[in-house]
Amino acid sequence: MRLALPSVGLWGCVVLAGACAGTFRDPYTARDLARDSEKRQSAALIHYLTQIHADPEVCDPARPHAEAELQLGPLEPGSIDDLVDALAEGELRPELVGECLAIGLARWEPASRRRAGSRLAEAYLAVLRERQSSHVVRGVLRGLNLRREAAPRGPDARQAVADELASVLAQRDLDAEARSLALEWWAALELGQDRYAGRPLTLPAIGELDDATLQLAASRLARPELLDEARANLVQRRIRTSTYAAARDDSEAVLAKVLRSGGNAIDLQEHPILRLWLASDQLPSHVVVRQDLARGQALLLAALPGASRLVSHLSLSSRLWFSPRDVSPAITLCDPAQSLDPTPCVARGAVEIGGLGLRVDAAGVLHLSDELPIADVVRLGRGHGGHAGIELALRAQLGGHTADHAIALRFAAPDPLIVDAAESGATGPDLDVHVEELGDHWAFEITSAGRSWHAVLDASAPGAFAIVSRGGQGAFGRSGRDGADGATGSSGSNASCPSSSAGDGQRGGDGGRGGDGEDGGRGGDGGDIHVRMSCGPGGCAALAEWLRRIVRSEPGVGGMGGHGGSGGRGGSGGRGGSGTTCTVGPIGSTRTEHLSGGHDGMSGSSGWSGSYGRNGPSGRAGRILVEADEPSVR
């Protein structure tokens, strides 16, 4: 039994960042990436990041939730180069690649971090020089190059970047945005050497820095005492301007906590949660379900209110809210990305969050599954008791309080399910199809010889879905044998003195006729299909009519007849005998006479080619029985 599914065909070569992505599945999941990266990591990673569902967490070498087979492993130098090139050239979504590289700068092994930092500096210098470079690409490269982990390593590397940056600033036609970004980066490079505005930076001078420069200093300064002072000054300024009295009123304790842990997670014993809720207007309005019937898995993509692009992940910070005792206004989850933030928040580890096909990581980022079993979706629909829609439930729990958010599922119609016979000329597989009405959806379970497939369709938009059992194509007829070549004609005798002329060569033998091709084999019959419907109160009449159109038993086409064998080549004619020169006559009066050579014989005729075999006949369609659970509407 072979399965033909257009949705899982192989893509051709995709050229990005100068590398050919090769042939990969579509859709391409994190599991596919982990498998393929063992042999062609760069191409596989670039291809994965072209997918609409790509999740940058694949770039984390130590995802705590990941199964062993989902680990990408250390990035090779070529992979890092191609990734940075794809970002700089705008061949991939800049924000997505930026998230991947930010993870890498923080968590890759030292050699990979150094290479990434070096390549990012080169790319940033290049886009600053280009007047037409994308603002988005510039912004992403800015954020990456200002990170402490991306700073050039060693005096030679720092000087090389500084020299290149000075040449950028010397350009007379440099646009205002590029000049501002270059000056900011120059300040960051200076701070990395404990200098600012051309002078060594002192402890008292740190308190006089403006907010933007102080934030840079808090991540860039080299000497520990200067770095600690900058961090403390930054947190103190943020505490003074905080809208939370709980942060301002206990500023010393909050300062110590933030400097120690990076954030201000509240003590839930001291400030128990009174209420929690999910901000529905900031959460997915619906989730698009794309089904891979061959794998039996669904890929989920969320649609956010007002957004034009579907997403595979989103932060729950500012989407999940809490009202603790003695803390006002409401607070949200702590966001590790917001370092040195004194805003009161709830630690991710204190909250239970999740749902079918949904996972929230340690940073409070919600990830949608790219391999949710379709059978689980069917069970979810049954659990709705026949209501119109099928929904995922996002649930958050803390301190006896619960918040829920229902997310409607919208099913993209899958491509036709075509189950082929396993061999040429074989009968197509018999299929048992159970169609179950689930509100506004139809759930399919197709079984055959121990295998099963599931699919869910929106009843109002079934698309081009079909279920087909197809007989095997008939075997191709074998080609006829080539005819035998004709024999070469005999050579003529040579001339001999005194008077025997040379003989002519004989005609070559004719080539033999090619053998006839065999007839093609008969196509296999389509398999029998039994369809059983489980319908609601409205009955199955309309469904049955539609199923009779889309459930098909297709016969295999007959095999092509074999080619006739080529006729044998005619034999070459024999060569004529050689002429000679004779001396004749009595002594004293001899003369020379020439005896001519014989003529070459004619070649034989080539044989006729054999006839083509006839194409085999097609098979017959199998039987299709469509019936309902209720006898009255069969």
URGIVEN-V369876 format. One record per residue. N is the residue number from 1. RES is the residue in one letter. D_CENTER is the distance of its C-alpha to the mean C-alpha in Angstrom with 2 decimals. Layout:
BEGIN
N | RES | D_CENTER
N | RES | D_CENTER
END
This chain:
BEGIN
1 | M | 26.81
2 | R | 23.59
3 | L | 20.98
4 | A | 19.70
5 | L | 16.97
6 | P | 15.69
7 | S | 12.79
8 | V | 11.28
9 | G | 12.24
10 | L | 10.75
11 | W | 9.68
12 | G | 12.12
13 | C | 12.27
14 | V | 10.83
15 | V | 13.43
16 | L | 13.04
17 | A | 15.73
18 | G | 17.48
19 | A | 15.00
20 | C | 13.48
21 | A | 9.83
22 | G | 11.20
23 | T | 10.15
24 | F | 7.04
25 | R | 6.76
26 | D | 5.98
27 | P | 5.59
28 | Y | 3.33
29 | T | 5.96
30 | A | 8.14
31 | R | 10.14
32 | D | 7.92
33 | L | 7.59
34 | A | 11.33
35 | R | 12.21
36 | D | 10.85
37 | S | 12.08
38 | E | 15.55
39 | K | 15.79
40 | R | 13.45
41 | Q | 12.52
42 | S | 12.40
43 | A | 10.16
44 | A | 7.60
45 | L | 8.11
46 | I | 8.20
47 | H | 4.96
48 | Y | 3.59
49 | L | 6.60
50 | T | 6.24
51 | Q | 4.84
52 | I | 8.36
53 | H | 8.41
54 | A | 7.49
55 | D | 10.72
56 | P | 12.62
57 | E | 14.47
58 | V | 12.16
59 | C | 14.30
60 | D | 17.38
61 | P | 18.72
62 | A | 20.98
63 | R | 19.53
64 | P | 22.58
65 | H | 21.03
66 | A | 18.30
67 | E | 19.01
68 | A | 19.60
69 | E | 16.66
70 | L | 14.27
71 | Q | 15.88
72 | L | 14.07
73 | G | 17.54
74 | P | 19.28
75 | L | 17.52
76 | E | 19.00
77 | P | 20.91
78 | G | 18.79
79 | S | 15.62
80 | I | 17.75
81 | D | 19.16
82 | D | 15.98
83 | L | 14.75
84 | V | 18.19
85 | D | 18.41
86 | A | 15.25
87 | L | 16.89
88 | A | 20.30
89 | E | 19.39
90 | G | 17.60
91 | E | 14.45
92 | L | 12.30
93 | R | 13.64
94 | P | 16.58
95 | E | 17.18
96 | L | 13.77
97 | V | 14.17
98 | G | 17.80
99 | E | 17.27
100 | C | 15.27
101 | L | 18.11
102 | A | 20.77
103 | I | 19.77
104 | G | 19.87
105 | L | 23.25
106 | A | 24.64
107 | R | 23.37
108 | W | 22.33
109 | E | 25.09
110 | P | 27.77
111 | A | 26.93
112 | S | 23.33
113 | R | 24.73
114 | R | 27.35
115 | R | 25.05
116 | A | 22.77
117 | G | 26.00
118 | S | 27.39
119 | R | 24.43
120 | L | 24.18
121 | A | 27.91
122 | E | 27.62
123 | A | 24.92
124 | Y | 27.01
125 | L | 30.13
126 | A | 28.53
127 | V | 27.38
128 | L | 30.79
129 | R | 32.48
130 | E | 30.58
131 | R | 32.28
132 | Q | 29.42
133 | S | 26.66
134 | S | 24.60
135 | H | 26.29
136 | V | 23.05
137 | V | 21.98
138 | R | 25.56
139 | G | 25.53
140 | V | 22.47
141 | L | 23.92
142 | R | 27.27
143 | G | 26.21
144 | L | 24.61
145 | N | 27.61
146 | L | 30.11
147 | R | 28.86
148 | R | 31.34
149 | E | 28.79
150 | A | 28.00
151 | A | 31.72
152 | P | 32.81
153 | R | 34.29
154 | G | 37.83
155 | P | 40.46
156 | D | 39.40
157 | A | 35.80
158 | R | 37.16
159 | Q | 39.71
160 | A | 37.27
161 | V | 35.10
162 | A | 38.32
163 | D | 39.66
164 | E | 36.57
165 | L | 36.61
166 | A | 40.31
167 | S | 39.70
168 | V | 37.22
169 | L | 39.88
170 | A | 42.47
171 | Q | 40.76
172 | R | 43.08
173 | D | 40.49
174 | L | 38.05
175 | D | 37.01
176 | A | 38.12
177 | E | 34.72
178 | A | 33.91
179 | R | 37.42
180 | S | 37.10
181 | L | 33.80
182 | A | 35.34
183 | L | 38.46
184 | E | 36.50
185 | W | 34.65
186 | W | 38.05
187 | A | 39.44
188 | A | 36.64
189 | L | 37.40
190 | E | 41.08
191 | L | 40.60
192 | G | 38.78
193 | Q | 42.16
194 | D | 44.15
195 | R | 45.41
196 | Y | 45.32
197 | A | 46.88
198 | G | 48.13
199 | R | 50.04
200 | P | 49.55
201 | L | 48.39
202 | T | 50.86
203 | L | 50.65
204 | P | 52.77
205 | A | 50.75
206 | I | 47.52
207 | G | 48.97
208 | E | 49.62
209 | L | 46.05
210 | D | 44.44
211 | D | 41.67
212 | A | 38.77
213 | T | 40.26
214 | L | 41.11
215 | Q | 37.51
216 | L | 36.52
217 | A | 39.42
218 | A | 38.42
219 | S | 35.28
220 | R | 36.51
221 | L | 40.11
222 | A | 40.82
223 | R | 44.14
224 | P | 43.77
225 | E | 46.81
226 | L | 45.56
227 | L | 42.06
228 | D | 43.62
229 | E | 45.95
230 | A | 43.20
231 | R | 41.16
232 | A | 44.31
233 | N | 45.27
234 | L | 41.88
235 | V | 41.95
236 | Q | 45.60
237 | R | 44.90
238 | R | 42.13
239 | I | 44.48
240 | R | 47.24
241 | T | 45.10
242 | S | 43.42
243 | T | 44.04
244 | Y | 44.47
245 | A | 48.08
246 | A | 46.95
247 | A | 45.38
248 | R | 48.30
249 | D | 51.07
250 | D | 49.94
251 | S | 48.63
252 | E | 49.65
253 | A | 47.99
254 | V | 44.83
255 | L | 44.82
256 | A | 45.14
257 | K | 42.35
258 | V | 39.88
259 | L | 40.74
260 | R | 40.34
261 | S | 37.10
262 | G | 35.51
263 | G | 35.98
264 | N | 38.60
265 | A | 37.65
266 | I | 40.72
267 | D | 42.87
268 | L | 42.39
269 | Q | 45.77
270 | E | 47.48
271 | H | 45.43
272 | P | 44.40
273 | I | 41.99
274 | L | 43.89
275 | R | 41.02
276 | L | 37.27
277 | W | 35.14
278 | L | 31.70
279 | A | 31.65
280 | S | 30.47
281 | D | 30.40
282 | Q | 27.77
283 | L | 25.55
284 | P | 23.08
285 | S | 25.09
286 | H | 22.76
287 | V | 19.41
288 | V | 17.31
289 | V | 16.39
290 | R | 13.75
291 | Q | 14.76
292 | D | 13.35
293 | L | 16.83
294 | A | 16.23
295 | R | 15.11
296 | G | 17.44
297 | Q | 15.09
298 | A | 14.47
299 | L | 11.99
300 | L | 14.23
301 | L | 14.27
302 | A | 17.61
303 | A | 19.77
304 | L | 22.20
305 | P | 25.64
306 | G | 25.94
307 | A | 22.31
308 | S | 20.59
309 | R | 16.97
310 | L | 15.47
311 | V | 14.65
312 | S | 13.17
313 | H | 16.07
314 | L | 19.58
315 | S | 22.70
316 | L | 25.64
317 | S | 28.11
318 | S | 30.29
319 | R | 29.00
320 | L | 30.84
321 | W | 34.53
322 | F | 37.56
323 | S | 41.32
324 | P | 43.02
325 | R | 46.77
326 | D | 48.40
327 | V | 45.23
328 | S | 44.79
329 | P | 42.83
330 | A | 39.89
331 | I | 37.34
332 | T | 33.64
333 | L | 31.38
334 | C | 31.65
335 | D | 28.81
336 | P | 28.37
337 | A | 26.95
338 | Q | 30.44
339 | S | 32.44
340 | L | 36.26
341 | D | 36.33
342 | P | 39.62
343 | T | 38.60
344 | P | 39.29
345 | C | 36.23
346 | V | 35.30
347 | A | 33.49
348 | R | 30.18
349 | G | 31.52
350 | A | 34.43
351 | V | 32.46
352 | E | 30.91
353 | I | 27.90
354 | G | 25.31
355 | G | 24.88
356 | L | 23.02
357 | G | 19.26
358 | L | 20.13
359 | R | 20.57
360 | V | 22.36
361 | D | 22.19
362 | A | 25.21
363 | A | 24.75
364 | G | 24.95
365 | V | 21.36
366 | L | 20.27
367 | H | 16.79
368 | L | 15.66
369 | S | 14.40
370 | D | 11.04
371 | E | 13.12
372 | L | 16.54
373 | P | 18.70
374 | I | 19.72
375 | A | 23.19
376 | D | 23.44
377 | V | 22.85
378 | V | 25.63
379 | R | 27.89
380 | L | 27.26
381 | G | 28.41
382 | R | 31.46
383 | G | 32.32
384 | H | 32.78
385 | G | 35.79
386 | G | 35.12
387 | H | 34.59
388 | A | 32.97
389 | G | 29.57
390 | I | 27.20
391 | E | 26.45
392 | L | 24.74
393 | A | 27.24
394 | L | 26.59
395 | R | 29.66
396 | A | 31.16
397 | Q | 34.33
398 | L | 36.79
399 | G | 40.51
400 | G | 41.09
401 | H | 39.40
402 | T | 36.40
403 | A | 34.20
404 | D | 31.96
405 | H | 29.59
406 | A | 28.59
407 | I | 25.29
408 | A | 25.33
409 | L | 22.51
410 | R | 21.62
411 | F | 20.11
412 | A | 18.08
413 | A | 19.69
414 | P | 17.74
415 | D | 18.05
416 | P | 21.14
417 | L | 21.55
418 | I | 23.27
419 | V | 24.82
420 | D | 26.37
421 | A | 29.32
422 | A | 28.71
423 | E | 31.15
424 | S | 32.76
425 | G | 35.42
426 | A | 34.74
427 | T | 35.07
428 | G | 31.92
429 | P | 31.20
430 | D | 33.30
431 | L | 31.34
432 | D | 32.51
433 | V | 30.99
434 | H | 31.87
435 | V | 31.28
436 | E | 32.11
437 | E | 32.81
438 | L | 31.39
439 | G | 32.88
440 | D | 31.02
441 | H | 28.41
442 | W | 28.52
443 | A | 27.06
444 | F | 26.71
445 | E | 27.12
446 | I | 27.18
447 | T | 28.65
448 | S | 29.69
449 | A | 31.12
450 | G | 29.78
451 | R | 26.24
452 | S | 25.17
453 | W | 22.58
454 | H | 22.53
455 | A | 21.73
456 | V | 23.00
457 | L | 23.99
458 | D | 25.62
459 | A | 29.04
460 | S | 29.35
461 | A | 26.06
462 | P | 25.26
463 | G | 23.59
464 | A | 23.53
465 | F | 23.13
466 | A | 25.35
467 | I | 26.28
468 | V | 27.46
469 | S | 29.23
470 | R | 29.57
471 | G | 32.13
472 | G | 31.40
473 | Q | 32.25
474 | G | 35.61
475 | A | 36.03
476 | F | 36.66
477 | G | 40.31
478 | R | 41.21
479 | S | 42.53
480 | G | 46.27
481 | R | 47.78
482 | D | 48.84
483 | G | 52.59
484 | A | 54.77
485 | D | 55.76
486 | G | 59.42
487 | A | 61.84
488 | T | 63.02
489 | G | 66.59
490 | S | 69.43
491 | S | 70.62
492 | G | 74.07
493 | S | 76.97
494 | N | 77.83
495 | A | 81.04
496 | S | 84.07
497 | C | 87.36
498 | P | 89.86
499 | S | 88.70
500 | S | 85.80
501 | S | 82.96
502 | A | 79.26
503 | G | 77.68
504 | D | 74.65
505 | G | 71.28
506 | Q | 70.49
507 | R | 67.75
508 | G | 64.40
509 | G | 63.45
510 | D | 61.17
511 | G | 57.53
512 | G | 56.84
513 | R | 54.95
514 | G | 51.29
515 | G | 50.50
516 | D | 49.07
517 | G | 45.41
518 | E | 44.90
519 | D | 43.96
520 | G | 40.39
521 | G | 39.87
522 | R | 39.83
523 | G | 36.55
524 | G | 35.92
525 | D | 36.80
526 | G | 34.27
527 | G | 34.20
528 | D | 36.18
529 | I | 34.40
530 | H | 36.02
531 | V | 34.81
532 | R | 36.25
533 | M | 36.03
534 | S | 36.74
535 | C | 37.62
536 | G | 39.14
537 | P | 42.64
538 | G | 41.97
539 | G | 41.74
540 | C | 39.43
541 | A | 40.96
542 | A | 38.30
543 | L | 35.44
544 | A | 37.23
545 | E | 37.63
546 | W | 33.92
547 | L | 32.97
548 | R | 35.40
549 | R | 33.44
550 | I | 29.92
551 | V | 30.78
552 | R | 31.58
553 | S | 32.95
554 | E | 32.41
555 | P | 34.53
556 | G | 33.21
557 | V | 34.47
558 | G | 37.14
559 | G | 36.46
560 | M | 37.47
561 | G | 40.89
562 | G | 41.26
563 | H | 42.32
564 | G | 46.00
565 | G | 47.00
566 | S | 48.14
567 | G | 51.88
568 | G | 53.46
569 | R | 54.55
570 | G | 58.25
571 | G | 60.18
572 | S | 61.42
573 | G | 65.10
574 | G | 67.46
575 | R | 68.56
576 | G | 72.08
577 | G | 74.67
578 | S | 75.50
579 | G | 78.61
580 | T | 81.25
581 | T | 84.28
582 | C | 87.76
583 | T | 91.09
584 | V | 93.96
585 | G | 97.74
586 | P | 100.79
587 | I | 100.93
588 | G | 101.81
589 | S | 100.40
590 | T | 96.84
591 | R | 93.99
592 | T | 90.21
593 | E | 88.50
594 | H | 84.73
595 | L | 83.41
596 | S | 80.16
597 | G | 76.95
598 | G | 75.68
599 | H | 72.89
600 | D | 69.37
601 | G | 68.65
602 | M | 66.20
603 | S | 62.72
604 | G | 62.15
605 | S | 60.05
606 | S | 56.39
607 | G | 55.84
608 | W | 54.22
609 | S | 50.60
610 | G | 50.08
611 | S | 49.00
612 | Y | 45.44
613 | G | 44.92
614 | R | 44.42
615 | N | 41.05
616 | G | 40.93
617 | P | 41.34
618 | S | 38.47
619 | G | 38.51
620 | R | 39.42
621 | A | 37.37
622 | G | 37.62
623 | R | 39.20
624 | I | 37.49
625 | L | 39.22
626 | V | 38.25
627 | E | 40.29
628 | A | 40.40
629 | D | 41.54
630 | E | 44.51
631 | P | 46.91
632 | S | 48.26
633 | V | 45.14
634 | R | 44.18
END
